[in-house]
């Protein structure tokens, strides 16, 4: 499975700026953000504090943020575990219907042993382009 995200694709999704993390450390290029949504954790989470403005907020879905590190940067930090409910799903549906949020379907796999295995392998690369879908 190959991976390639073109700048055009990312701008089409709404990116204001595209940074190639392999060649440019984001923490050296970005500053004064109100919030960071951490989906990776570890070293990336630590570097994310550097781009927040004082009083900014870091929300992680991967690990509990280091409170001492947050305090050092004058940031708020929290761990969020998603537990969607009917009301939230309805609101997300409305956002999708209005076009405020766009779903990007990357690859669709059949509901079979091979399909599930292939979908999982793609997920483990952390380089899926769009959502991974299992078709029933």
Protein Blocks (a to p, Z undefined) as FASTA:
>chain_A
ZZdddfklmmmnopabdcdfklmcfklmgghifbdcdfkgpjllmmmmmmpcehiacddf
kbccdfklmmmnopacddddddddfklmmmmmmmmmnomaccddfbdcdddfklmmmmmm
mmmnopagcjddddZZ
